[in-house]
Each structure stands twice: as structure tokens, then as C-alpha cells.
Amino acid sequence: MNFPTPIPLQTLGYAAAGAAGLTIVAYILKIRRRRFEVPFSTLWQRVLEQRDANALWKQLKRLLSLLLMFLLFALIFVAALDPTEGGRPREARTVVVLVDASASMKATDGDPDGGNVPRIEVAKQRARDLIDSMGGADVAMIMRVDGQTTPLSRFDSDAPMLRRTIDHIQASDTPADLYRALGAAADALRDRQNPLIVLISDGAYTEQQLEAATFDPAAATVDPTAPAEGAPAAAPAPAADDEVAARRKAYEHKNLAAVDLSGIDVRYIPVGSRSDNVGIIAFNVRRYVANKAAYEVFIEIQNFGTEPAQRQLTLYSGDSALDVKPITLAPGEHIRQIYRDLSGGADHRLRASLRPVEGVGGSDPFPLDDEAFALLPERKRQKVLLVTEDNLFLEGAMLVYDNIEVFKVTPAEYTARPDALLEGMNVVVFDDFTPAEVPPPPVNAMYFRPEGDGSPIPVVRTVARPHITEVAEDHPVMRWVSLADVNFADAQAFKLRPELGESRLATAVRDVVIAAKRLEGRKIVCFGFSLGGTDLTMRVAFPLMLVNVLDWFAGDDADLVTTYVTGARLRVPLDGVTGVAEAVVEGPDGRLTRAPVVDGVATFYGAEIGFHDIRAYAPGEGPLGRRDDAAAAGATADADADQAEPIASREIAANLASPEESNIAPASTLTLGGPTGRTLAAPQTFTKSIQRRFWIYLLLGLLALLSVEWITYHRRVTV
């Protein structure tokens, strides 16, 4: 008899010992003496006479009651071990069923008779049929395969449970990662009896994924010292006398990029029937740097079918159509559409849509890639207060930016009434002037050569004739800016405090001469040099850098990163976020999830196409701030409408943008391991075997004993 329980026997032993102790305690508490009503004192003599005669019988009754309780708990533990009759035969298989749930499995060509049945439904039915065909000794594990590989069950032979697990699988909006799926399945099957992997899929995988597997264990280890084929043999290397060094050498030469499937039988069940599809594989939008009022849109479309296709391409701004045009694509053709000098539109959300048309080649079975989404960076007009003693270079550079309104005052005027001048301003620029107090939020500030205690970032010393050696190119302020050949008379060196949101933008060897700060809902940029002591004002980099700063202040610095792709770990920067450990992500379906925030960057897995809203709240605030993880899972955006305002927010658009998934042509066969690999065949018939389980009989016996115990207790037979 076997006990195929997933719980270690030692753990069950500890649990049994604890239950036995609790049984004894419960038994002692259960014991009670019988009540005797004594109307006459002479009856005490009869009671005392019977006590000695029945003492042994009463002890035996109590022991029988205790043994009965022990027997009840023994039946419970034996049933938990799931005893079965007969061992596993040698032909019994250990199976991992990989159910492809990637985006291409949403194609509605699963029914060969022409019905609109998604491929995922056909794959689930094939998986259920596979489970039903297994023998009684075979065990299977179900894994869901998309951008991530998710085990949905343990190895089990319980067919109804495995079928229920398969029923809950749904296709996602992400490409499939076959490499990760095969690696997870191989790890689960390692050292198990007759391992088998069954892949149920449409075969929409890249050549790189199909080649990243090997069935030869020797091929997974490459010896770089081995001579090439046809080359003269080299002298034999001395044998490694240290076993540890030999293992290290073997590990260093191992090809870690290949999934080792040696000793594992891999089979393939194809699904799908149609290959005609036209999809959007790229969609993006950006504003012009010189004219923030206009923007351009890029769309790339490809016909993956073998017949000509016709569609109607519509570009939307919100719900308003900006452009509608018919397109015709030859087999395999892809076209690029660029919409230049667009303006207007009621919404910053853009959407491209491919609509079917009447006639041959007017529709396809895969609607997921017929829509794509993008975000137009919002155009925010800013009021700028310029505090300077007549600087024509600075005032002229401000004219380049057409989305600002400049107000000029002298340092003396600003000192006299700072609060009145700052009212209604978005940005203040201090040119060779450092006020005693930093402007309060939400006013952003730009300093040229700040000095003294009034500097928002502490100044440690003055550097003579600095030479810029490093620029933070990943920061929006320094985008497309080169300062390597710029001359400076001198510059202030800053001491950064990262805990206050201060970061480096440019350094001269080890001295930070340009720094940025994000704190309390506002942004500050400090230039350590004076505009009167540099030739930067004569270069193109100067107005460009000012435009970058103003864009960063307005939140318009993301005009080239408006769309992301699903199936990847998305990293989204959040402005003004310090001291926040996580953010809230509202998906296209309204569900809320948590995203960790590190160094002002929120990270989450993009699983759906559409618009995602990322919001960062103060600790303990927000829709998920006062919930536990169990309650937060699956919450929607309408659950807590009265929460606090977010510290920072960011909206992004995610698209499929995967030519591999849009190419829905099903593969009738798959070859793993490249040209020298193995072509996967259909699964073989399982060997029929019967295993009898006894847990149901043990539970019936448990019910019978409970009935006996209840009757004997209440009839005072065992008391």
C-alpha cells in the first residue's frame, strides 16, 4: 500500500502526536460523575456496596472510550495519507501539461467547422482529453504558459481536480515565453519516473526560443579547449587533481542559455487553423520639441496572411476620429503610416483601430492586435517669473519655448514682496541671485550660481575653471545635451543629500556642478555657474537645456516614452516621489494592483493592453493603503473614491506590439533544438493501470465510529 501524500511523514507524525495530546485533554474534560438522588440515608449503604464491585468495570469503560477516540483520530490521519493499493508500475508517467495561454491563443479559429471558438478553449479541451486518457498510476501537473510560467497544480492523479484547474485557464495579452516554460517543466520533472512534457499550443514561437533547448546532455556543456572539427588534436591537458576546481571548470563551460531536456520525452498537440491576420505592430506619438502645440503619430501595420487584405485604418483622439483611410496590403507586406503636424483633439489618449471591410480579405480571426494605444504628453502652459538684472542671453533663450509666459522682475523687487510675485507662478528663475528662502511648493525653481545658506542644495566650495567630465544622460534635463567642450570661469560644487531627493546632473571630475531636487511636490534645478562666466550661452545646448528643464517642471519629459509592450516588467518613473515604497496601478479593466517603487521608479508586470494609471500615495494612504493584501487583491478603482490625493501619478499605454504573436499561422509540427534537434510528435497512448484508493472507506468507517461513540456516550455505556 502506498501513501502518495505531499505532506512529509515526519510532519504528519508531529501532528498526530499533538492531536493525541489534545485527545487526552478532551477526554479528561469529558469525564463526569453520575448524579445520585438520595432520599434516604440508608441508600448510601447500597451505593457504597456497588462502588467496589463496579470499580474495575468503570475503569475499563473509560479506557474503551479513550481507545475509541484514539481510533477516530487514527482514521483521520490514515485517510489524509491517501492510501492506495498497488505500487506504480514501471510504465507510469509523470506528466507536465503546458497549456499555451499567450495572446495568439485568443484567435477565434479553434473550430475547424468555422465557428468563432477561441484557440484557448480548444487547447483546454485537448488538455482535458489528455488527463482523461491517463492511467490510474500516472500523475500530472498543469502549467499556464504566457509571458510568465505559472504552475497551477502539484503532481496529482486526481482527474476531476486537474480538469477543474484547466477550466480556469484564460488567455492573456502577452507573448509566450517558451524558454521559461520548458525550463520550469524540466526542473519539475527532474529525477521523476518516466518524465513527459506535453505542449498544447499553436506554435507561435520565435526561432530563438525553439533553438534554446537540447536533448543531449553533452551538448549543454561546451569545452572551449576542444579542437575544432578537422583541426589537429592538441596535447592532452593535465588532469585536474582538485575535484572542486574540476566542477568549477565544468560549470564555467556550461551553456546556461540552453534548457537541458535530456531524458525527458517532449510531445506537441497543435491547435488553430487559420493564418490570415493583419495587425498593428508599432504605434507611438510625440510632440515636436520646437512646437509643443503640434505632434506626429507613427503606425506600422503588417499583413501576416498569404492573401491580400483590406482594412479601414482610423486614428482616434479620445472618441473623436482624427483620420480615416482605407488600406490594402499584399501578402506579407507591412506599411508605415506617419501623421505629421497634427494638432487639436479633445483628449490626450490616442487610439489606432483596424476595422474590417466587406469582401475578400476584409477580416481576420485575431482582433487583439487590431487596436493600439498611445498617450500624447499633455501640453501645460507655465507662468515663469524671471528674477534678473537684464540678462539678454537668458531672456532670448526663453523666447524659444512658446508654451510659457514670462514675467521679469529685479532682485530688489523680488526681495520686497516675494509672496505677491510668486502667486499664480509655476516657475521662478534666479539669475545670479539667491533669496533667503526657497520658494514654497508647488512653485518650481531654477538657480544660476546659488550662494550661501539660501541655496536649496548646500554649496561646499567654488571650483575654478571646471571641465564637465560626466553628464546624467538618463535624466530628462540632460537629454540631448553635451557639455564636454563648454568653458566655465568657475562654478559652485554642491553636496548632495539623496534622502532629500537630490540627484547629480553633471560633474567636473568629482565635483557636482549641476544638480536637481525633487521634494514636497516641487522640482528644483541648480546650475553652479553664472551665465556671465561661460560660453554655454553661445551654444545650441543652452536653449535646449532650458526647454528640457521647463518640460521636466511641467511633466512633459516623457514625450518619447508613451507606449510600452505587454509581457515585460515595466519600469515607470514617477516625478517627485521620495520615501514611498509602493504605488497603485489601475489596469485597463479597473483592477488595482501594487507596484514596488525604488528610486522613484515603479515596477510592475504589464499583462493587459490599454491604458494603465500609476499613482503614488503617502504611506498608509490611497485605495490600497489601509487594506491587507488579501482584501486588496482584485479591488477596483471605485472601491475607495474618498482616498487622499496622490503624491505623483503617471499614465502609460501598453500594446501587444509582437510580430511573433500577430503571426497566428499555426504550426502543425515543432522542432526543438534547431536543425539538429528533435521534431515533436503527438503524445503516445498511456498505459492503463488501476489504483484503488481507500480514503472514502476510511471516512465511512469514521462516520460509523462517531455514531457508535455518540450512542454509547449518551447511553452512559462508556462513561
Residue pairs with C-beta under 8 A, 6 or more apart in sequence:
1 83
1 84
1 85
1 694
2 83
2 84
2 86
2 87
2 88
3 9
3 81
3 82
3 83
3 84
4 82
4 84
4 139
4 157
5 12
5 80
5 81
5 82
6 154
7 80
12 77
12 80
12 81
15 77
16 73
16 77
19 73
19 77
20 70
20 73
23 66
23 69
23 70
23 73
24 66
26 69
27 65
27 66
27 69
30 65
31 62
31 719
32 719
34 716
34 719
36 47
38 44
38 47
61 717
61 718
61 719
62 718
62 719
64 718
65 709
65 712
65 713
65 718
65 719
68 705
68 708
68 709
68 712
68 718
69 709
71 705
72 702
72 705
72 706
72 709
75 698
75 699
75 701
75 702
75 705
76 702
78 698
79 695
79 698
79 699
79 702
82 693
82 695
83 693
83 694
83 695
83 698
84 691
84 692
84 693
84 694
85 691
85 692
85 693
85 694
86 137
86 690
86 691
86 692
88 137
88 193
88 689
89 137
89 687
89 689
90 193
90 194
91 135
91 194
91 687
91 689
92 135
92 137
92 138
92 139
92 193
92 194
92 687
92 689
93 134
93 135
93 138
93 139
93 193
93 194
93 195
93 196
93 686
93 687
94 138
94 139
94 140
94 155
94 189
94 192
94 193
94 194
94 195
94 196
95 130
95 134
95 138
95 139
95 140
95 141
95 196
95 197
95 198
96 140
96 141
96 143
96 185
96 188
96 189
96 195
96 196
96 197
96 198
97 127
97 130
97 131
97 140
97 141
97 142
97 143
97 166
97 198
97 200
98 143
98 145
98 181
98 182
98 185
98 197
98 198
98 199
98 200
98 201
99 123
99 124
99 127
99 142
99 143
99 144
99 145
99 166
99 169
99 200
100 120
100 123
100 145
100 146
100 176
100 199
100 200
100 201
100 202
101 120
101 123
101 144
101 145
101 146
101 169
101 170
101 171
101 172
102 145
102 146
102 147
102 171
102 172
102 174
102 175
102 176
102 204
102 661
103 146
103 171
103 172
103 173
103 174
103 175
103 368
103 369
103 566
103 656
103 658
103 661
104 119
104 176
104 202
104 204
104 366
104 661
104 662
104 664
105 118
105 119
105 120
105 123
105 171
105 201
105 202
105 271
106 118
106 119
106 120
106 171
106 366
106 367
106 368
107 118
107 119
107 202
107 272
107 274
107 277
107 365
107 366
107 664
108 116
108 117
108 118
108 119
108 365
108 366
108 367
109 117
109 119
109 272
109 273
109 274
109 365
109 664
110 117
110 118
110 119
110 120
110 121
110 122
110 123
110 271
110 272
110 273
111 117
111 122
112 273
116 365
118 171
119 171
119 202
119 271
119 272
120 169
120 170
120 171
122 271
122 272
123 200
123 201
123 269
123 271
124 166
124 167
124 169
126 200
126 269
126 271
127 142
127 166
127 200
128 163
128 166
130 140
130 198
130 200
130 269
130 683
131 140
131 159
131 162
131 163
131 166
132 159
132 163
133 685
133 686
134 140
134 157
134 159
134 686
135 686
135 687
135 688
135 689
135 690
136 157
136 688
136 689
136 690
136 691
137 157
137 689
137 691
138 157
138 686
138 689
139 155
139 156
139 157
140 153
140 155
140 156
140 157
140 162
141 151
141 153
141 154
141 155
141 156
141 188
142 151
142 152
142 153
142 162
142 165
142 166
142 169
143 149
143 150
143 151
143 152
143 181
143 184
143 185
144 150
144 152
144 169
145 176
145 177
145 178
145 181
145 201
146 171
146 172
146 174
146 175
146 176
146 177
146 567
147 172
147 174
147 175
147 176
147 177
147 566
147 567
147 568
147 605
147 607
148 174
148 177
148 180
148 605
149 177
149 180
149 181
149 183
149 184
151 184
151 188
152 165
152 168
152 169
153 161
153 162
153 165
155 188
155 192
156 162
157 691
172 566
172 607
172 608
173 368
173 566
173 567
173 607
173 608
173 609
173 656
174 566
174 567
174 606
174 607
175 566
175 567
175 656
175 658
175 660
175 661
176 201
176 204
176 205
176 661
177 209
177 567
178 205
178 209
178 210
179 209
179 212
179 213
179 259
181 199
182 197
182 213
182 259
182 261
182 266
182 672
183 259
185 197
185 264
186 197
186 259
186 260
186 261
186 264
189 195
189 196
189 197
189 264
194 265
195 263
195 264
195 265
196 264
196 265
196 266
196 267
196 683
197 261
197 264
197 265
197 266
197 267
198 267
198 268
198 269
198 683
199 266
199 267
199 268
199 269
199 670
199 680
200 269
200 271
201 268
201 269
201 270
201 271
202 270
202 271
202 272
202 664
202 666
202 667
203 268
203 270
203 666
203 667
203 668
203 669
203 670
204 660
204 661
204 663
204 664
204 665
204 666
204 667
205 660
205 670
206 660
210 670
210 671
210 672
210 673
210 674
210 677
211 672
211 673
211 674
211 677
212 257
212 258
212 259
213 258
213 259
213 261
213 672
213 673
213 677
214 220
214 258
214 259
214 260
214 261
214 262
214 673
214 677
215 261
215 262
215 264
215 266
215 672
215 673
215 677
215 678
216 262
217 260
217 262
217 263
219 255
219 258
220 254
220 255
220 258
220 260
220 262
221 250
221 253
221 254
221 255
222 253
222 254
222 255
223 253
224 253
225 234
225 237
227 233
227 234
240 246
240 249
261 672
266 672
266 678
266 680
267 680
267 681
267 682
267 683
267 684
268 669
268 670
268 680
268 681
268 682
269 682
269 683
270 666
270 667
270 668
270 669
271 666
272 664
272 666
273 666
274 364
274 365
274 664
274 666
275 304
275 305
275 306
275 663
275 664
275 665
275 666
276 304
276 305
276 306
276 307
276 309
276 361
276 364
276 365
277 303
277 304
277 305
277 364
277 365
277 366
277 369
277 662
277 663
277 664
278 301
278 302
278 303
278 304
278 305
278 309
278 311
278 329
278 354
278 364
278 370
279 301
279 302
279 304
279 354
279 366
279 369
279 370
279 656
279 662
280 299
280 300
280 301
280 352
280 354
280 369
280 370
280 371
280 372
280 655
280 657
281 300
281 301
281 302
281 334
281 369
281 657
281 658
281 659
281 662
282 298
282 299
282 300
282 372
282 657
283 297
283 298
283 299
283 300
283 352
283 372
283 373
283 374
283 563
283 655
283 657
284 297
284 298
284 374
284 562
284 563
285 295
285 296
285 297
285 298
285 350
285 374
285 375
285 376
285 562
286 295
286 296
286 377
286 559
286 560
286 562
287 294
287 295
287 376
287 377
287 379
287 556
287 559
288 294
288 295
288 296
289 544
289 547
290 400
291 402
292 379
292 402
292 403
292 556
293 343
293 379
293 402
293 403
294 341
294 342
294 343
295 342
295 343
295 376
296 338
296 339
296 340
296 341
296 342
297 315
297 337
297 338
297 339
297 342
297 350
297 352
297 374
298 336
298 337
298 338
299 313
299 315
299 336
299 337
299 338
299 339
299 352
299 372
300 334
300 335
300 336
300 337
301 311
301 313
301 327
301 329
301 334
301 335
301 336
301 337
301 354
302 329
302 332
302 333
302 334
302 335
302 659
302 662
303 309
303 329
303 330
303 331
303 332
303 333
303 334
304 332
304 659
304 662
304 663
304 664
304 665
305 331
305 361
305 364
306 331
306 332
307 331
307 360
307 361
308 328
308 329
308 330
308 331
308 360
308 361
309 328
309 329
309 361
309 362
309 364
310 326
310 327
310 328
310 329
310 357
310 359
310 361
310 362
311 326
311 327
311 329
311 354
311 355
311 356
311 357
311 362
312 324
312 325
312 326
312 327
312 354
312 355
312 356
312 357
313 323
313 324
313 325
313 326
313 327
313 337
313 352
313 353
313 354
313 355
314 321
314 323
314 324
314 352
314 353
314 355
315 321
315 322
315 323
315 324
315 339
315 350
315 351
315 352
316 322
316 350
316 351
316 352
316 353
317 344
317 345
317 346
317 347
317 349
317 350
317 376
318 345
318 346
318 347
318 349
319 346
319 347
320 345
320 346
320 347
322 339
322 342
322 345
323 339
326 357
327 335
327 337
329 335
345 376
348 375
348 376
348 377
348 378
349 373
349 375
349 376
349 611
349 653
350 373
350 374
350 375
350 376
351 371
351 372
351 373
351 374
352 371
352 372
352 373
352 374
353 370
353 371
354 370
354 371
355 370
356 362
356 363
356 364
357 363
364 370
365 664
366 662
366 664
368 609
368 656
369 656
369 661
369 662
371 609
372 563
372 609
372 655
372 656
372 657
373 563
373 609
373 610
373 611
373 653
373 654
373 655
374 562
374 563
374 653
375 562
375 563
375 611
375 651
375 652
375 653
376 562
377 555
377 556
377 558
377 559
377 562
378 555
378 556
379 403
379 556
380 403
380 554
380 555
380 556
381 403
381 404
381 405
382 403
382 404
382 405
382 426
382 427
382 550
382 553
382 554
383 404
383 405
383 407
383 424
383 425
383 426
383 427
384 398
384 404
384 405
384 406
384 407
384 425
384 426
384 427
384 428
384 429
384 550
385 407
385 409
385 414
385 421
385 422
385 425
385 427
385 428
385 429
386 394
386 395
386 398
386 406
386 407
386 408
386 409
386 429
386 431
387 409
387 410
387 411
387 414
387 428
387 429
387 430
387 431
387 433
388 394
388 395
388 408
388 410
388 411
388 429
388 430
388 431
388 432
388 433
389 410
389 411
389 431
389 432
389 433
391 431
391 531
391 532
393 531
393 537
393 542
394 429
394 431
394 448
394 531
394 537
395 406
395 408
397 537
397 542
397 543
397 546
398 404
398 406
398 546
400 543
400 546
400 547
401 543
401 546
401 547
401 550
403 550
403 554
404 427
404 550
407 421
407 425
409 421
411 433
413 421
414 421
414 433
414 435
415 435
418 435
418 437
418 439
422 428
422 439
422 440
422 443
425 443
426 442
426 443
426 444
426 553
426 554
427 443
427 444
427 445
427 446
427 550
427 553
428 439
428 443
428 444
428 445
428 446
429 445
429 446
429 448
430 445
430 446
430 447
430 448
430 450
431 448
431 531
432 448
432 449
432 530
432 531
432 532
434 447
434 450
434 451
434 452
434 454
434 455
435 454
436 453
436 454
437 454
438 445
438 454
438 456
438 524
439 445
439 522
441 520
441 521
441 522
442 521
442 522
443 522
444 522
444 523
444 524
444 553
445 456
445 522
445 524
445 525
446 524
446 525
446 527
446 549
447 455
447 456
447 524
447 525
447 526
447 527
448 527
448 529
448 530
448 531
449 491
449 492
449 527
449 528
449 529
449 530
450 456
450 457
450 459
450 492
450 526
450 528
451 459
451 492
452 459
455 492
455 494
455 526
456 517
456 524
456 526
457 494
457 495
457 496
457 497
457 502
457 515
457 517
457 524
457 526
458 494
458 495
458 497
459 492
459 493
459 494
459 495
459 528
460 493
460 494
460 495
461 492
461 493
461 511
462 490
462 491
462 492
462 493
463 490
463 491
463 492
463 493
463 508
463 511
463 513
463 528
464 489
464 490
465 487
465 488
465 489
465 490
466 488
466 490
466 491
466 508
466 509
466 511
466 513
466 529
467 508
467 509
468 483
468 484
468 486
468 506
468 507
468 508
468 513
469 507
469 508
469 509
470 506
470 507
471 478
471 481
471 482
471 483
471 505
471 506
472 478
472 503
472 504
472 505
472 506
473 479
475 503
475 505
475 516
476 548
476 551
476 552
476 557
476 558
477 505
477 516
477 525
477 545
477 548
477 549
477 552
478 505
478 506
478 514
478 545
478 548
479 548
479 557
480 544
480 548
481 541
481 544
481 545
481 548
482 541
483 506
483 536
483 541
486 534
486 535
486 536
486 539
486 541
487 534
487 535
488 513
488 529
488 533
488 534
488 536
489 529
489 530
489 533
489 534
490 529
490 533
491 508
491 511
491 513
491 528
491 529
492 513
492 526
492 528
492 529
493 508
493 511
493 512
493 513
493 528
494 502
494 512
494 513
494 515
494 526
494 528
495 512
496 502
496 503
496 504
496 512
496 515
499 578
500 517
500 519
500 578
501 517
501 518
501 519
501 576
501 578
502 515
502 516
502 517
503 515
503 516
503 517
503 518
504 512
504 514
504 515
505 512
505 514
505 515
505 516
505 525
506 512
506 513
506 514
507 513
512 528
513 527
513 528
513 529
514 525
514 526
514 527
514 528
515 525
515 526
515 528
516 523
516 524
516 525
516 526
517 523
517 524
517 525
517 526
518 524
518 575
518 576
518 577
518 578
518 600
519 576
519 578
521 576
521 647
522 576
523 552
523 553
523 575
523 576
525 549
525 552
529 536
531 537
536 542
548 557
551 557
551 559
552 575
555 575
558 573
558 650
562 652
562 653
563 652
563 653
563 654
563 655
563 657
564 570
564 606
564 652
564 653
564 654
564 655
565 606
565 654
565 655
565 656
565 657
565 658
566 606
566 607
566 608
566 609
566 654
566 655
566 656
566 657
567 606
567 607
567 658
568 605
568 606
569 603
569 604
569 605
569 606
570 603
570 604
570 605
570 606
570 652
570 654
571 601
571 602
571 603
572 601
572 602
572 603
572 604
572 614
572 650
572 652
573 600
573 601
573 602
573 650
574 583
574 597
574 600
574 601
574 602
574 614
574 616
574 648
574 649
574 650
575 600
575 648
575 650
576 647
576 648
577 583
577 597
577 600
577 616
577 647
577 648
578 600
579 619
580 597
580 616
580 617
580 618
580 619
580 647
581 596
581 597
581 619
582 594
582 595
582 596
582 597
583 594
583 595
583 596
583 597
583 602
583 614
583 615
583 616
583 617
584 592
584 593
584 594
584 595
584 614
584 615
584 616
584 617
584 622
584 623
584 624
585 592
585 593
585 594
585 595
585 602
585 604
585 612
585 613
585 614
586 592
586 612
586 613
586 614
586 615
586 637
587 593
587 607
587 608
587 610
587 612
588 608
588 609
588 610
588 611
588 612
589 608
590 636
590 637
590 638
591 634
591 635
591 636
592 623
592 624
592 632
592 635
592 636
592 637
592 639
593 604
594 624
594 632
595 602
595 603
595 604
595 614
596 602
596 603
597 603
597 616
602 614
602 616
602 650
604 614
606 612
606 654
608 654
609 654
609 655
609 656
610 653
610 654
611 651
611 652
611 653
611 654
612 651
612 652
612 653
612 654
613 649
613 650
613 651
614 649
614 650
614 651
614 652
615 622
615 646
615 648
615 649
615 650
616 646
616 647
616 648
616 649
617 625
617 643
617 644
617 646
617 647
618 644
618 647
619 625
620 626
621 643
621 644
622 640
622 643
622 644
622 646
623 635
623 637
623 639
623 640
623 643
624 632
624 635
625 643
627 635
656 662
669 679
669 680
670 679
670 680
671 677
671 678
671 679
671 680
672 678
672 680
709 718
711 717
712 718
713 719
